[in-house]
Amino acid sequence: MVLIEERQEGQVAQSRDVVLSVRDVTVGFGDTLVLDGLSLDVYRGEILGFVGASGAGKSVLLRTILGLVRKRSGTIHLLGQDLDAATDEERLRVDMHQGVLFQHGALFSALTVLENIQVPMREYLDLPRALMDELAYLKLELVGLPRNAATKYPSELSGGMIKRAALARALALDPDIVFLDEPTSGLDPIGAAEFDELVGKLRDTMGLTVYMVTHDLDSLLTACDRIAVLGGKRVLVEGTVEDMLACDDPWVKAYFRGKRARQIDRSARG
């Protein structure tokens, strides 16, 4: 585990467990740099909201962390493991302790909800079918889906149910960290608020760390403990909503203090 110490008013604060540490990461495609020397820490037990302009590289960073995009330089430590130096066995251990919810759910259309949830179990574990069924039904219950959703196919689900089924699959192996890519996109305000509440409850009950890529201002306000803003190929600012409101960067000001952000402004000011 990687530990850091924070200094506040001359005192050494309690060490915080860094679950994800990205250091000086550079990613490019051809002659185009998308990320340039980006650094970011995610602490155990927090919900981090990662935000930035469309095309800024939020999903690129996520896919780089997951090993789906190759970086040009820098280091990534996940769950205490240097991913570049990891053996196959060490990488397997890391993979088993992380869950991912992609933006549109990415459920397998030919599989039922129950079978989708069991995909990680089949890939990483050797369990009897009856036990996998029992575990999958438990995950359904955790994300608030009815038991009869298990036999449905993705085409038979609403958008909100797809998100919850994909989240159940992400939780299949009881991960330490969950990566959520635009989890509330496509949901109506009520559905989005319910999903944010669900994520917070799961963090509290399962001890999860959550890395959430989002454009949803309400999610940033109600679900996230801390926010990191991507801009200029690096993290521009990170901290609380109050820190965002105090930032003088033009994009950050427009995003967090614009007309659509009036609810955040009022809440932050009490």
C-alpha positions as CSV (number, residue, x, y, z in Angstrom):
1,M,0.0,0.0,0.0
2,V,1.1,3.5,-0.8
3,L,0.8,6.0,2.0
4,I,1.1,9.8,2.0
5,E,1.2,12.4,4.7
6,E,-0.6,15.7,4.4
7,R,0.5,18.8,6.3
8,Q,-2.1,21.1,7.6
9,E,-1.1,24.3,9.6
10,G,2.3,22.9,10.3
11,Q,1.0,19.6,11.7
12,V,1.3,16.2,10.0
13,A,-2.2,14.9,9.3
14,Q,-3.1,11.3,9.5
15,S,-1.6,9.2,6.7
16,R,-4.1,8.4,3.9
17,D,-4.1,5.2,2.0
18,V,-3.6,5.8,-1.7
19,V,-5.4,3.2,-3.7
20,L,-4.6,4.7,-7.2
21,S,-1.5,6.7,-7.9
22,V,-0.9,8.2,-11.4
23,R,2.4,9.9,-11.8
24,D,3.6,12.0,-14.8
25,V,1.6,9.9,-17.3
26,T,1.8,10.9,-21.0
27,V,-0.5,9.4,-23.6
28,G,-0.7,10.2,-27.3
29,F,-2.0,9.0,-30.6
30,G,0.3,9.7,-33.5
31,D,1.5,13.3,-33.2
32,T,-1.3,14.3,-30.8
33,L,-0.8,14.3,-27.1
34,V,-3.9,13.7,-25.1
35,L,-2.3,13.6,-21.6
36,D,1.0,15.2,-20.8
37,G,2.7,14.6,-17.4
38,L,-0.6,14.0,-15.6
39,S,-0.6,13.1,-11.9
40,L,-3.5,12.1,-9.7
41,D,-4.1,10.2,-6.4
42,V,-7.3,8.5,-5.3
43,Y,-7.7,7.6,-1.6
44,R,-9.2,4.6,-0.1
45,G,-12.9,4.9,0.7
46,E,-13.5,8.1,-1.3
47,I,-15.7,8.8,-4.3
48,L,-13.6,10.9,-6.7
49,G,-15.4,12.7,-9.4
50,F,-13.2,13.2,-12.5
51,V,-14.5,15.9,-14.8
52,G,-13.3,17.9,-17.9
53,A,-14.4,19.2,-21.2
54,S,-15.6,16.8,-23.9
55,G,-12.5,15.4,-25.7
56,A,-10.1,16.4,-22.9
57,G,-9.0,12.8,-22.2
58,K,-11.1,11.6,-19.3
59,S,-11.9,8.3,-20.8
60,V,-8.4,8.0,-22.2
61,L,-7.0,8.2,-18.7
62,L,-9.5,5.7,-17.5
63,R,-8.6,3.3,-20.3
64,T,-4.9,3.8,-19.7
65,I,-5.3,2.9,-16.0
66,L,-7.2,-0.2,-17.0
67,G,-4.5,-1.2,-19.5
68,L,-6.6,-0.7,-22.6
69,V,-4.6,2.2,-23.9
70,R,-0.7,2.3,-23.8
71,K,1.0,5.2,-22.2
72,R,4.2,6.8,-23.5
73,S,5.7,7.5,-20.1
74,G,4.9,7.8,-16.4
75,T,3.9,5.2,-13.7
76,I,0.6,3.9,-12.4
77,H,0.3,2.2,-9.1
78,L,-3.1,0.5,-8.4
79,L,-3.8,-1.3,-5.1
80,G,-0.1,-0.9,-4.2
81,Q,1.1,-2.6,-7.4
82,D,3.3,-0.9,-10.1
83,L,1.3,-2.0,-13.1
84,D,4.4,-1.9,-15.4
85,A,6.4,-4.1,-13.1
86,A,3.6,-6.5,-12.3
87,T,4.0,-10.2,-13.1
88,D,1.0,-12.0,-14.7
89,E,0.0,-13.3,-11.3
90,E,0.2,-9.8,-9.7
91,R,-1.8,-8.3,-12.5
92,L,-4.4,-11.0,-12.1
93,R,-4.7,-10.1,-8.4
94,V,-5.2,-6.5,-9.3
95,D,-7.8,-7.3,-11.9
96,M,-9.8,-9.4,-9.5
97,H,-9.9,-6.5,-7.0
98,Q,-11.3,-3.9,-9.4
99,G,-14.7,-3.5,-11.1
100,V,-15.6,-1.4,-14.2
101,L,-18.9,0.1,-15.4
102,F,-18.5,1.4,-18.9
103,Q,-20.6,4.3,-20.1
104,H,-23.3,2.4,-21.9
105,G,-23.2,-0.7,-19.6
106,A,-21.5,-2.9,-22.2
107,L,-23.6,-5.9,-21.3
108,F,-23.4,-8.9,-23.5
109,S,-26.6,-8.9,-25.5
110,A,-26.8,-12.7,-25.9
111,L,-26.5,-13.3,-22.2
112,T,-29.2,-12.8,-19.5
113,V,-28.6,-10.4,-16.7
114,L,-27.7,-13.3,-14.4
115,E,-25.2,-14.6,-16.9
116,N,-23.7,-11.1,-17.4
117,I,-23.1,-10.8,-13.7
118,Q,-21.4,-14.2,-13.7
119,V,-18.9,-13.3,-16.4
120,P,-16.2,-12.2,-14.0
121,M,-16.8,-15.2,-11.8
122,R,-16.4,-17.6,-14.7
123,E,-13.2,-15.8,-15.8
124,Y,-11.4,-15.6,-12.5
125,L,-13.0,-18.2,-10.2
126,D,-13.8,-21.9,-10.2
127,L,-17.2,-22.1,-8.5
128,P,-20.2,-24.5,-8.7
129,R,-23.1,-23.2,-10.8
130,A,-25.4,-23.1,-7.8
131,L,-23.0,-20.9,-5.8
132,M,-22.5,-18.5,-8.8
133,D,-26.3,-18.2,-9.1
134,E,-26.6,-17.4,-5.4
135,L,-23.8,-14.8,-5.6
136,A,-25.3,-13.2,-8.7
137,Y,-28.7,-12.9,-7.1
138,L,-27.1,-11.2,-4.1
139,K,-25.5,-8.6,-6.5
140,L,-28.9,-8.0,-8.1
141,E,-30.3,-7.3,-4.6
142,L,-27.4,-5.0,-3.8
143,V,-28.0,-2.7,-6.8
144,G,-31.8,-2.7,-6.3
145,L,-32.9,-4.9,-9.2
146,P,-35.8,-7.3,-8.7
147,R,-35.1,-11.0,-8.7
148,N,-37.1,-11.5,-11.9
149,A,-34.6,-9.2,-13.8
150,A,-32.1,-12.1,-13.7
151,T,-33.7,-13.9,-16.6
152,K,-34.1,-10.9,-18.8
153,Y,-31.8,-9.9,-21.7
154,P,-30.3,-6.4,-22.0
155,S,-32.7,-5.5,-24.8
156,E,-35.6,-6.0,-22.4
157,L,-34.2,-3.6,-19.8
158,S,-34.7,0.1,-19.3
159,G,-31.7,2.4,-19.4
160,G,-31.6,2.6,-15.6
161,M,-31.9,-1.2,-15.2
162,I,-29.0,-1.6,-17.7
163,K,-26.8,0.7,-15.5
164,R,-27.7,-1.3,-12.4
165,A,-27.1,-4.6,-14.0
166,A,-23.7,-3.4,-15.3
167,L,-22.9,-2.2,-11.8
168,A,-23.9,-5.6,-10.4
169,R,-21.4,-7.2,-12.8
170,A,-18.7,-4.7,-11.7
171,L,-19.3,-5.8,-8.1
172,A,-19.3,-9.5,-8.9
173,L,-15.9,-10.2,-7.2
174,D,-16.3,-7.8,-4.3
175,P,-13.7,-5.3,-5.6
176,D,-11.8,-2.8,-3.6
177,I,-12.1,-0.1,-6.3
178,V,-14.8,0.5,-8.9
179,F,-14.4,2.6,-12.0
180,L,-17.5,4.3,-13.3
181,D,-17.6,5.9,-16.7
182,E,-20.4,8.5,-17.0
183,P,-22.7,6.3,-14.8
184,T,-25.7,8.7,-15.0
185,S,-25.6,9.6,-18.6
186,G,-28.9,8.9,-20.4
187,L,-30.8,8.7,-17.1
188,D,-33.6,11.1,-16.2
189,P,-33.0,13.3,-13.1
190,I,-34.8,11.0,-10.7
191,G,-33.0,7.9,-12.0
192,A,-29.6,9.7,-11.9
193,A,-30.3,10.9,-8.3
194,E,-31.2,7.3,-7.3
195,F,-28.1,5.9,-8.9
196,D,-25.9,8.5,-7.1
197,E,-27.5,7.5,-3.8
198,L,-26.9,3.8,-4.6
199,V,-23.2,4.4,-5.3
200,G,-22.9,6.2,-2.0
201,K,-24.6,3.4,-0.1
202,L,-22.4,0.8,-1.7
203,R,-19.3,2.7,-0.9
204,D,-20.4,2.9,2.8
205,T,-21.5,-0.8,3.1
206,M,-18.8,-2.4,1.0
207,G,-15.9,-0.1,1.8
208,L,-15.5,0.7,-1.9
209,T,-13.2,3.3,-3.4
210,V,-15.0,4.9,-6.4
211,Y,-13.4,6.6,-9.4
212,M,-16.2,8.3,-11.3
213,V,-15.9,10.0,-14.7
214,T,-18.9,12.3,-15.0
215,H,-20.3,15.4,-16.5
216,D,-23.2,15.5,-14.0
217,L,-23.1,18.5,-11.8
218,D,-25.6,17.0,-9.4
219,S,-23.4,13.9,-9.0
220,L,-20.4,16.0,-8.2
221,L,-22.4,17.8,-5.6
222,T,-24.2,14.9,-3.9
223,A,-22.1,11.8,-4.5
224,C,-18.5,12.9,-4.7
225,D,-16.2,13.5,-1.8
226,R,-13.5,15.2,-4.0
227,I,-13.3,16.4,-7.6
228,A,-10.4,16.5,-10.0
229,V,-10.7,18.6,-13.2
230,L,-8.8,17.6,-16.4
231,G,-7.7,20.4,-18.6
232,G,-4.6,21.3,-20.7
233,K,-3.7,17.6,-20.7
234,R,-3.2,17.6,-16.9
235,V,-5.2,17.9,-13.7
236,L,-6.0,21.6,-13.3
237,V,-7.4,21.5,-9.8
238,E,-8.6,19.0,-7.3
239,G,-10.5,19.3,-4.1
240,T,-13.9,20.0,-2.8
241,V,-16.8,21.9,-4.5
242,E,-15.6,25.0,-2.5
243,D,-12.1,24.6,-4.1
244,M,-13.7,24.4,-7.5
245,L,-15.7,27.7,-6.8
246,A,-12.5,29.4,-5.7
247,C,-10.5,28.4,-8.8
248,D,-9.8,31.1,-11.3
249,D,-9.3,28.9,-14.3
250,P,-11.7,30.1,-17.0
251,W,-13.1,26.6,-17.8
252,V,-13.5,25.7,-14.2
253,K,-15.3,29.0,-13.5
254,A,-17.6,28.5,-16.5
255,Y,-18.4,24.9,-15.4
256,F,-18.9,25.4,-11.7
257,R,-20.2,29.0,-11.7
258,G,-22.2,29.1,-14.9
259,K,-26.0,29.3,-15.1
260,R,-26.4,25.5,-14.9
261,A,-24.3,25.4,-11.8
262,R,-26.4,27.7,-9.6
263,Q,-27.5,24.8,-7.4
264,I,-23.9,24.0,-6.7
265,D,-23.1,27.6,-6.0
266,R,-26.0,27.9,-3.5
267,S,-25.2,24.6,-1.7
268,A,-21.5,25.4,-1.4
269,R,-22.3,28.8,0.1
270,G,-24.8,27.3,2.5
